């Protein structure tokens, strides 16, 4: 027997002026139609999802944020010395730009170009950052950074002025959300966005005890669960869905063959629901796969970067060896 939940008030049709992202609709409908249902992780980040992710970074179990922050504090001056304090810093998936503040303090003459898929959250983050750095030039870009992005920077320079060096910034081990093949594609896309001779400062999480990894993605306070479940609420709100959110639970598990943490939304019992007028059904125990978080050994990180067209020039880690902060460069000899 399938349980069909009544449509709650928060899933009422949105006002007529709102137009859902057609890519969001396509990804959801396609993903829910597969034998292993899935929704790409990039759709976590509506306004509420972005806020919940920032809350995740503060929970005790989630070590990557505080470890990477300490590495940035220790090594941002070295990055500025290697790249140039006047560089254009392009952050892919900028979020709240909290970590970026440490980097920008070491690069006082930089231009900052944050790229994020959530325009509302991007505007709030830029306003907060401008308050801290009144002289900083900020050029926000609302875009999906998974594809090459045309940066809105000056096409010509005053006579005698050299082009500013380019520094891509991709913290948070976000690269681990992608399969290795997709990660290589993204690294090549970043290289195309930033150009020849650019640098990339990237954070990557290291392989470690699976119990620590599972705890980091299933915190005792349930913040990550709320983050995961918010995806269903977004589907209901923006795509006219009738998903019974209360009939799902958050699930985090280690996949040793793939070397990754997987996040799923598991149906507590058999259910039926609709999305954008399309009917779906799930058996009890069936899941919607929402995110992967790959973990790498240092040698694997170098291979991944090289495959994407980047040469590692610096590699920093914490005393426990939990996390890596890597500076890489796009050199001519790296082209395939």
N, C-alpha and C positions, 0 to 999 in steps of 0.2 A: 504493500500500500504506500502511495506517495503522499507526502504532506504538502499542501499548498497554503502558504501563509497569506493572510489578508494584506493588502497593500497599506503600509503604515503611512502616517502623515508626511514623514520626511521624504517619501518616495513619490509624492504627488507630482503631476506634470509640472515642469519648470515653465516660467513665463515665456510667452511666444518669442520675444526678442533673442532669447538664448539659443545659440546654435552649437550643438556638440561637435567636437573635433571629429571629422570624418575618419581620420586615421584611428582614433580611439574606438569608434564604432566598429570599424573593419577588424581591428586586432581582437576585440572582445568577441565578436560573432565568430570569427575564424577559430580563435583559441578554444571557445566553449564547444565547438563542433568536433574537436579532435578526440580520439580515444583517451589520451591523457590530456585532460582539459588544462589550459594554461592562459595566462594573461601576461604580456611583457611587463617587467618591473618598472619601466619608465613611467607607466601610468599610475604608480603610487602617488606621484607628486602633484596633486592639486594643492590648494592652500592648506587644507587640514592635514594632508599627508606630509607636506613639507614641515609643518609645525611639529607633527608627531615624530618625524625623523630627528629633528633637532633635540627633542626630548629623549629619544633613544641614546643619543651620544652622551647623555649625562648619567645614564644608569650605571651602577657599579660594575655589572658584568661586562659591559661593552668597552673593552680595553683599547680598541683601535684609535678612537678619537683622542684620548688623553696621551697615548703613546706617540702618535704622530705629531700632536701639538708640541710635545717636549722636543721631538726631533727638529721641528721647524724653529723652535726657539733657539736651539743649539747651533743650527747650521744655515739659517737664512742669510747671515752676513757672508758666509762663504759662497752662497748662491749669487748674491748681489755682486761679489767680487768677480766671479767667473763670468756672469752674463752681462753685467752692467747695471748700475743703480738707476739708469734712465730708461730701462727697457719698457716695452709694452707687455703687460702681464695679462694673458688671456686665460680666464678660468673656465673650464668646461664643466657645467653643472654646478653653478656657484652656490646655490642654496643661500644660507645666511651670511656667507663670506666671513665667518668667524676666524677660521684658520688663516685666511688671506691677510688679516690685519698684521699678524706677525711678520709675514713676508714683506708687506708694504712698508712697515717701519724700517726695514733694512734697505728699501729702495725708494727714497723720498722723492725722486724725480720721475717716478714711473707713471705711465698711463694704464688705467685698469679697465679691462673689457670683460665683464662677467657675462657668461652665456648660460641661460636657464630656460627650461620649458614652461615654467609657471611665471607669467608676467606679473601677476599681483604680488607674489612673494619676492620677485626680483626687484620691483619698485621699492618695497619696504626695506629690503636689505641695502639697496643703494643709498636710500635716504639716511639710514643709520650710519653707513660707512662715510658718507659725505660729511656728516656731523663730526665724526672723529678726525677726518682728514680734509679740512676745508679747501686746501689748495690742490687736492688730487683731482685729476681729470678722469671722470668715469664715463664710459661709453657702453651702456647696457645693451645687450642683444637678446631678444626673446626668440629662441630657436631650439630645434632638436639637434644637439651637438653630435649625434650619431652620424650625421652627414657633414660633408665639408661646408663650412660657413664662410660667407663673404663678409669680411670685417669692415665696418663703416669707418675706416681710417682715411686720412688725407691721401690722395693719389699722387700729389706732387709736394715737393719740399722746397723751402727757400734756398736760393743759390748758396752753395757751399755747405749746406746742412746734410749730414749723413742720416740715412734711415735708422730709426731706433731698432735695437735688437729685439727679437721676439722671444718671450718665455711663456710656454704653455704651462698651466697649473692644473693638475688632476689629482687632488688629494682623496683621502677616505677609502682607498682600495676599491673605488668604484669599478675599476677595470676588472675586478674579480666577479662582478655581476654577469659578465659575458662569458660565453664559451670561448676557448682559446682561439678558434677560427674567427669568431666575431670580434674578439679583442684585437687581433691582428688587423682586421679591417678598420676598426676604430683608430688604431695607432697610425695607420696609413692615411686615414681621413684627417687626423690632427696634423700630420705632416703637411698635407695639402693646404689646410687652413693657414698654418703658421709660416710655411715657406722654407726654402733651403737655408741651412745654417742656423735655424731656430733651435732653442733649447726646450726641453720638457722636464718639469719637476713633477714626479708622480709618486704617490704612496701605494704600497702593495703589502697586503697582509701575508704573513708567513705560515706555512703548515706547522701544526702543533697538536697537542693532545685534543682529540675529538670532544672530550667532555667539556673542556674550556670553550671550544667553539660553539657547541650546542647551547651552552649557558648564555653566551654572548648574543645569541639570536632568539632566546626564549627566556627573557629576564623574569625574575620572580615577581616584579611589580606589574607585569602584563602590558608594558608600553608597546613592545614589538607586536604583541597580539592585536592591540588597537590599530596600529599602523597597517598591519596586514588586512584586517577586517574592513578598514576604511576604504579599501579598493572596491569591495562589494557595495558599500554605501554610495561611492561615486558612480558606479555603474547604474544603480537604482535611480539616483538623482539626475544624471545627465543623459541616460539612455532609456528612461522610462522602464526600468527593470522592476521585477517583483521578487527579487531574491530574498528569501527569509534569512537575513543575516544572523539572527540568533540561533539558527540551526547549523552554523559552521563553527569550527574551532581552529585556532592557529596551531600549526605543526612545524617544527624545525627538526631536521635530521641530517646526519652526516652520511654522505655517499662516498665510501672509500675508493671505489673504482674510478670515479670522476674527480676525486680530490676536492670536494666542495660541500658546503652546507647548502641544503635546499629548504626553502620555505614553501609551505603548502597551506591551503585552506581545505579542511576535511569536513565533509558532510556528516553530521551526527546520525542521520537516518535518511531514508529514501525521500527525495523531494522533487517537486516540479516547480518551474518558474519560467518567466518570459523576460527577454531583453529585446527592446526595440521591436516588439511584436513577434519575435521568434521564440518558439517553445524549446525548453531544455529539461532534461531529467538527470538526476544523479542518484546512485545507489548509496546506502549508508556505508561510510568508510571511504568512498571515492573522493579524490582530491582535485583541486585546481592548483596547479604549480605556478607560483607567483614570482619566485626569485631564486637565483643561484649566487653563491658567494665562493668563488674558487680561491684556494690557498696555494701558494707557491714556495718552492725552495729557491734560494738565491740564484743558482745556475739556471733554473727554469725561467726566472724573471729576465735574465740577460738574453736568453734565447727568444722569449716572447717579444722583447723590445727590438731585437735585431730583425726579427721577421716583419715587424711593422715599420722598419726603416730608421730605427734609432740606435745610436751607439752609446752605451753606458759610459759616463765619464766620472761619476761619483756615486758611491753606495754607502749610505749611513744606516745604522740600526741602533736599537736601544740595548742596554746591558743584558737583558733577558733574551734578546734575539727574537722578539715577538713580531716586529714590524720593520719594513724597509722604506726609506725615503731615498729616491734615486734621481739623479740629474743625468739626462741623456741629451744627445745632440743629433740633429738631422744633417748628416754629411753626404756628400756626393757619392762616396764609395759604398754607402749603405743601400743605394738603389739596386733593385733586382735586375 
